[in-house]
């Protein structure tokens, strides 16, 4: 009994000594960031030279918490304590770390740091790059790690958290409420018959005449083909990027957002990009969500940088379109230019054989 008590005491003492000689912290380079913009997160480890870092677990970076979505889930389900909702984000760089075997942790040669020695303390730092696609507060917990101390291995658990606020490209406080009242239903006014009541008969007659003329025209063309032979027509299909660039140019010249038609402008912008994706990559982009589109493109080895640009164009345009806000004109010009750049970068370069076929 005495031996067991001494062992437990020594173990607790070692853990307390480890906690006293190791400090883990992290922080974003900004308190707030626009949705889709790149953001840096730096993890800092301060330790004694006698303590060796064995491994770092990627759980924290794989499960950044969306505070807004978690709160909404808690309100919707007040009977049970809801699970944390993971934010929608993209990690573009793990800094100097590389998970070579894909086991969800970094260890050995996979770990590398910017190292600084101050007095009797060693400071290790590594910086990650990421972008968020959900507005509101985002919470990143500091990573759990394994250390070796006095011939024993101890795990340093989640030691805190860092937070950043992700903003949409306009002030949410400027959202306009729909103040239009619904007018009462008016009584039905009956009117006497007039010529407009017989328009449908004129329409039927017109269709019959058109069908007759079409039949005569087809017969004449068939007779003419019998005399001169069949003429082969070569259908030239316009490239997807030409159609998209032409539509975007028309959208830029019309500048309908200056006339207050913001929703129509955003609808045309997102429709043009979705139509381009459908014509360019053969996916059902017009009827799919942003996440379904990006999932389909990943199967085609789509460039991750182009995926980030596409996400920013579609998600932010949808956010502006459905939020009933009145953003600054620079927002519309910014995303229109992004749409131009995206189409030009991802367009398919056709060779001579493809153009002639």
C-alpha positions as CSV (number, residue, x, y, z in Angstrom):
1,X,0.0,0.0,0.0
2,X,2.8,2.3,0.9
3,X,4.6,1.6,-2.4
4,X,1.4,2.3,-4.4
5,X,1.0,5.6,-2.6
6,X,4.5,6.6,-3.3
7,X,4.2,5.7,-7.0
8,X,1.0,7.8,-7.3
9,X,2.6,10.7,-5.6
10,X,5.7,10.6,-7.9
11,X,3.4,10.4,-10.9
12,X,1.4,13.4,-9.8
13,X,4.6,15.3,-9.0
14,X,6.0,14.6,-12.5
15,X,2.8,15.9,-14.1
16,X,2.9,19.0,-12.0
17,X,6.6,19.5,-12.9
18,X,5.7,19.1,-16.6
19,X,2.9,21.6,-16.4
20,X,5.2,24.1,-14.7
21,X,7.8,23.7,-17.4
22,X,5.6,23.6,-20.5
23,X,3.3,26.4,-21.8
24,X,1.2,26.0,-24.9
25,X,-0.5,29.0,-26.5
26,X,-1.8,30.1,-29.9
27,X,-3.3,33.0,-31.7
28,X,-4.5,34.4,-35.0
29,X,-2.7,37.4,-36.6
30,X,-6.0,39.4,-36.5
31,X,-9.0,39.6,-34.3
32,X,-11.4,39.7,-37.3
33,X,-11.2,38.8,-41.0
34,X,-13.5,38.9,-44.0
35,X,-15.1,35.7,-45.1
36,X,-12.7,33.8,-47.5
37,X,-9.7,36.0,-46.8
38,X,-6.4,34.2,-45.8
39,X,-5.6,34.2,-42.1
40,X,-2.5,33.1,-40.1
41,X,-2.6,31.1,-36.8
42,X,0.7,30.6,-34.9
43,X,1.1,27.8,-32.3
44,X,3.7,28.6,-29.6
45,X,5.3,26.1,-27.2
46,X,7.5,27.2,-24.3
47,X,9.4,24.4,-22.5
48,X,12.5,23.5,-20.6
49,X,15.4,22.0,-22.5
50,X,15.0,18.8,-20.4
51,X,11.6,18.2,-21.9
52,X,11.3,16.7,-25.4
53,X,8.3,17.1,-27.6
54,X,7.3,13.7,-29.1
55,X,4.1,14.3,-31.1
56,X,1.3,16.8,-31.8
57,X,-2.3,15.7,-32.5
58,X,-4.2,17.3,-35.4
59,X,-7.6,17.1,-33.6
60,X,-7.7,20.8,-32.9
61,X,-7.1,21.9,-36.5
62,X,-9.6,19.3,-37.8
63,X,-12.4,20.5,-35.6
64,X,-12.5,24.3,-35.4
65,X,-15.8,25.2,-33.7
66,X,-18.4,27.5,-35.3
67,X,-19.9,29.4,-32.3
68,X,-22.9,30.7,-34.2
69,X,-23.9,27.3,-35.6
70,X,-23.4,25.6,-32.2
71,X,-25.7,28.2,-30.6
72,X,-28.4,27.7,-33.2
73,X,-28.3,24.0,-32.7
74,X,-28.6,24.5,-28.9
75,X,-31.7,26.7,-29.4
76,X,-33.2,24.2,-31.8
77,X,-32.7,21.2,-29.4
78,X,-33.2,22.5,-25.9
79,X,-33.8,19.1,-24.4
80,X,-30.3,17.6,-25.0
81,X,-26.9,19.2,-24.9
82,X,-26.0,19.4,-28.6
83,X,-22.6,18.5,-30.0
84,X,-20.2,21.2,-31.2
85,X,-20.7,22.2,-34.8
86,X,-17.5,22.2,-36.9
87,X,-17.0,25.4,-38.9
88,X,-16.6,25.5,-42.7
89,X,-13.0,26.4,-43.4
90,X,-10.0,25.5,-45.5
91,X,-6.4,24.9,-44.3
92,X,-4.1,26.0,-47.1
93,X,-0.8,25.4,-45.3
94,X,0.4,23.6,-42.2
95,X,3.6,25.7,-42.1
96,X,6.7,23.6,-41.5
97,X,4.8,20.5,-40.5
98,X,3.9,17.6,-42.8
99,X,1.8,14.5,-41.9
100,X,3.6,12.1,-44.2
101,X,1.8,8.9,-43.2
102,X,-1.6,10.5,-42.8
103,X,-2.2,9.2,-39.3
104,X,-3.7,12.5,-37.9
105,X,-0.6,13.5,-35.9
106,X,2.9,14.9,-36.4
107,X,5.9,13.3,-34.8
108,X,9.7,12.9,-35.4
109,X,10.8,14.2,-38.8
110,X,7.3,15.5,-39.5
111,X,7.8,18.3,-36.9
112,X,9.8,21.4,-37.6
113,X,9.8,24.8,-35.7
114,X,11.1,28.3,-35.7
115,X,13.2,27.9,-32.5
116,X,14.3,30.6,-30.1
117,X,16.3,30.2,-26.8
118,X,15.6,32.8,-24.2
119,X,17.5,32.3,-20.9
120,X,16.8,28.7,-19.8
121,X,13.7,28.4,-21.9
122,X,13.2,27.1,-25.5
123,X,10.4,28.7,-27.6
124,X,9.0,26.7,-30.6
125,X,6.7,28.3,-33.1
126,X,4.9,27.1,-36.3
127,X,2.4,29.1,-38.4
128,X,-0.6,27.8,-40.3
129,X,-2.6,29.4,-43.1
130,X,-6.4,29.0,-43.3
131,X,-9.6,30.7,-44.6
132,X,-13.1,30.6,-43.1
133,X,-16.4,30.4,-45.0
134,X,-18.8,30.7,-42.0
135,X,-19.5,34.2,-40.6
136,X,-19.4,34.7,-36.8
137,X,-17.0,33.7,-34.0
138,X,-14.7,30.7,-34.8
139,X,-13.0,28.9,-31.9
140,X,-9.7,26.9,-32.3
141,X,-8.6,24.9,-29.3
142,X,-4.8,24.6,-28.7
143,X,-3.5,21.2,-29.7
144,X,-2.9,18.2,-27.4
145,X,0.7,17.0,-27.3
146,X,2.9,14.2,-26.0
147,X,6.1,15.0,-24.1
148,X,9.0,12.9,-22.7
149,X,10.0,13.9,-19.2
150,X,12.4,11.9,-16.9
151,X,12.1,8.7,-19.0
152,X,8.3,8.9,-19.0
153,X,5.8,10.0,-21.6
154,X,3.0,12.4,-20.6
155,X,0.1,13.9,-22.7
156,X,-0.5,17.6,-22.4
157,X,-4.2,18.0,-23.1
158,X,-6.1,20.8,-24.8
159,X,-4.7,23.8,-23.0
160,X,-6.9,26.7,-24.1
161,X,-8.4,28.3,-27.2
162,X,-8.1,31.1,-29.6
163,X,-11.0,33.0,-31.3
164,X,-11.4,35.0,-34.5
165,X,-14.5,36.8,-35.8
166,X,-15.3,36.2,-39.4
167,X,-17.2,39.1,-41.1
168,X,-19.3,39.1,-44.3
169,X,-18.4,41.6,-46.9
170,X,-20.9,44.2,-45.5
171,X,-22.2,45.3,-42.1
172,X,-24.9,43.0,-40.8
173,X,-26.4,45.9,-38.9
174,X,-27.4,47.5,-42.2
175,X,-29.8,44.7,-43.0
176,X,-33.1,46.1,-44.1
177,X,-36.3,44.7,-42.7
178,X,-39.2,44.1,-45.1
179,X,-41.6,46.8,-44.1
180,X,-44.1,46.4,-47.0
181,X,-47.6,45.7,-45.7
182,X,-49.9,43.3,-47.5
183,X,-52.9,45.1,-48.9
184,X,-56.3,43.7,-48.2
185,X,-58.0,41.5,-50.8
186,X,-60.2,43.5,-53.2
187,X,-63.6,42.4,-54.4
188,X,-63.7,40.8,-57.8
189,X,-64.9,43.3,-60.5
190,X,-66.9,41.6,-63.4
191,X,-66.7,43.2,-66.7
192,X,-68.5,42.7,-70.0
193,X,-67.0,40.6,-72.7
194,X,-64.8,42.3,-75.3
195,X,-62.4,41.4,-78.0
196,X,-59.7,40.4,-75.6
197,X,-61.9,37.5,-74.4
198,X,-61.4,35.9,-77.8
199,X,-57.6,36.4,-78.1
200,X,-57.2,32.6,-77.4
201,X,-59.1,31.9,-80.6
202,X,-56.8,34.2,-82.6
203,X,-53.8,32.5,-81.0
204,X,-55.1,29.0,-82.0
205,X,-55.7,30.3,-85.6
206,X,-52.3,31.7,-85.7
207,X,-50.7,28.5,-84.6
208,X,-52.6,26.5,-87.2
209,X,-51.4,29.0,-89.9
210,X,-47.9,28.8,-88.7
211,X,-48.0,25.0,-88.8
212,X,-49.3,25.1,-92.3
213,X,-46.6,27.4,-93.5
214,X,-44.0,25.3,-91.8
215,X,-45.3,22.2,-93.5
216,X,-45.1,23.9,-96.9
217,X,-41.6,25.2,-96.1
218,X,-40.4,21.7,-95.1
219,X,-41.8,20.1,-98.3
220,X,-40.0,22.8,-100.4
221,X,-36.7,22.2,-98.7
222,X,-37.0,18.5,-99.1
223,X,-37.6,18.8,-102.8
224,X,-34.6,21.2,-103.1
225,X,-32.4,18.7,-101.3
226,X,-33.4,16.0,-103.7
227,X,-32.2,18.1,-106.6
228,X,-28.8,19.3,-105.2
229,X,-28.0,16.6,-102.6
230,X,-27.7,16.6,-98.9
231,X,-25.7,19.5,-97.5
232,X,-23.7,18.7,-94.4
233,X,-23.8,21.4,-91.8
234,X,-20.9,21.7,-89.4
235,X,-22.1,22.9,-86.0
236,X,-19.5,25.0,-84.2
237,X,-20.0,24.9,-80.5
238,X,-18.7,28.0,-78.7
239,X,-16.3,27.4,-75.9
240,X,-17.7,27.7,-72.3
241,X,-15.3,30.5,-71.3
242,X,-16.3,32.7,-74.3
243,X,-20.0,32.5,-73.3
244,X,-19.2,33.2,-69.6
245,X,-16.8,36.1,-70.4
246,X,-19.5,37.6,-72.8
247,X,-22.1,37.4,-70.1
248,X,-19.8,38.9,-67.4
249,X,-18.9,41.7,-69.8
250,X,-22.6,42.5,-70.3
251,X,-23.2,42.4,-66.6
252,X,-20.3,44.8,-66.1
253,X,-21.5,47.3,-68.7
254,X,-25.2,47.2,-67.5
255,X,-24.2,48.0,-63.9
256,X,-27.7,47.2,-62.7
257,X,-26.7,47.4,-59.1
258,X,-26.4,51.2,-59.5
259,X,-30.2,51.1,-60.3
260,X,-30.9,49.3,-57.1
261,X,-31.3,45.9,-58.7
262,X,-28.8,44.2,-56.4
263,X,-30.6,40.8,-56.1
264,X,-31.0,40.6,-59.9
265,X,-27.3,41.4,-60.3
266,X,-26.2,38.7,-57.8
267,X,-28.5,36.2,-59.4
268,X,-27.0,36.8,-62.9
269,X,-23.5,36.6,-61.5
270,X,-24.0,33.3,-59.7
271,X,-26.0,31.9,-62.7
272,X,-23.2,32.8,-65.1
273,X,-20.5,31.0,-63.0
274,X,-22.7,27.9,-62.5
275,X,-23.5,27.8,-66.2
276,X,-19.8,28.0,-67.0
277,X,-19.0,25.2,-64.6
278,X,-21.7,23.0,-66.2
279,X,-20.5,23.7,-69.7
280,X,-16.8,23.5,-68.8
281,X,-16.6,20.4,-66.5
282,X,-19.9,18.6,-67.3
283,X,-21.3,18.8,-63.8
284,X,-24.8,19.7,-62.8
285,X,-23.8,23.1,-61.3
286,X,-27.1,25.0,-62.0
287,X,-29.1,22.7,-59.7
288,X,-26.4,22.0,-57.0
289,X,-25.3,23.7,-53.8
290,X,-21.8,25.2,-53.5
291,X,-20.6,22.2,-51.4
292,X,-22.0,19.7,-54.0
293,X,-20.2,21.6,-56.8
294,X,-16.9,21.7,-55.0
295,X,-17.2,17.9,-54.2
296,X,-17.8,17.1,-57.8
297,X,-14.8,19.3,-58.9
298,X,-12.5,17.5,-56.4
299,X,-13.2,14.2,-58.2
300,X,-11.8,15.9,-61.4
301,X,-8.5,16.9,-59.6
302,X,-9.6,20.6,-59.5
303,X,-6.9,23.0,-58.3
304,X,-7.4,23.8,-54.6
305,X,-6.6,27.5,-55.3
306,X,-9.3,27.7,-57.9
307,X,-11.7,25.9,-55.5
308,X,-11.1,28.7,-52.9
309,X,-11.8,31.4,-55.5
310,X,-15.0,29.6,-56.6
311,X,-16.2,29.2,-53.0
312,X,-15.6,32.9,-52.3
313,X,-17.5,33.9,-55.5
314,X,-20.5,31.6,-54.9
315,X,-20.9,31.7,-51.1
316,X,-20.3,35.5,-50.7
317,X,-22.6,36.3,-53.7
318,X,-25.3,34.1,-52.2
319,X,-24.8,35.8,-48.9
320,X,-25.2,39.2,-50.4
321,X,-28.2,38.1,-52.5
322,X,-30.2,36.6,-49.7
323,X,-29.3,38.9,-46.8
324,X,-31.3,41.8,-48.3
325,X,-28.5,44.2,-47.7
326,X,-27.2,47.2,-49.6
327,X,-23.4,46.7,-49.8
328,X,-21.0,49.2,-51.2
329,X,-20.5,49.3,-55.0
330,X,-16.9,48.1,-54.5
331,X,-18.2,44.7,-53.3
332,X,-19.9,44.1,-56.7
333,X,-16.9,45.2,-58.7
334,X,-14.6,43.1,-56.5
335,X,-16.5,39.8,-57.0
336,X,-17.2,40.6,-60.7
337,X,-13.4,40.9,-61.2
338,X,-12.9,37.7,-59.3
339,X,-15.4,36.0,-61.6
340,X,-13.5,37.3,-64.7
341,X,-10.1,36.0,-63.2
342,X,-11.7,32.6,-62.4
343,X,-13.0,32.0,-65.9
344,X,-9.8,33.1,-67.6
345,X,-7.7,30.9,-65.3
346,X,-9.8,27.8,-65.6
347,X,-10.8,28.0,-69.3
348,X,-10.1,25.0,-71.5
349,X,-7.4,25.6,-74.1
350,X,-8.6,23.8,-77.3
351,X,-6.2,22.5,-79.9
352,X,-6.7,22.7,-83.7
353,X,-8.3,19.3,-84.0
354,X,-10.9,20.1,-81.3
355,X,-11.8,23.4,-82.9
356,X,-12.3,21.7,-86.3
357,X,-14.4,18.7,-84.9
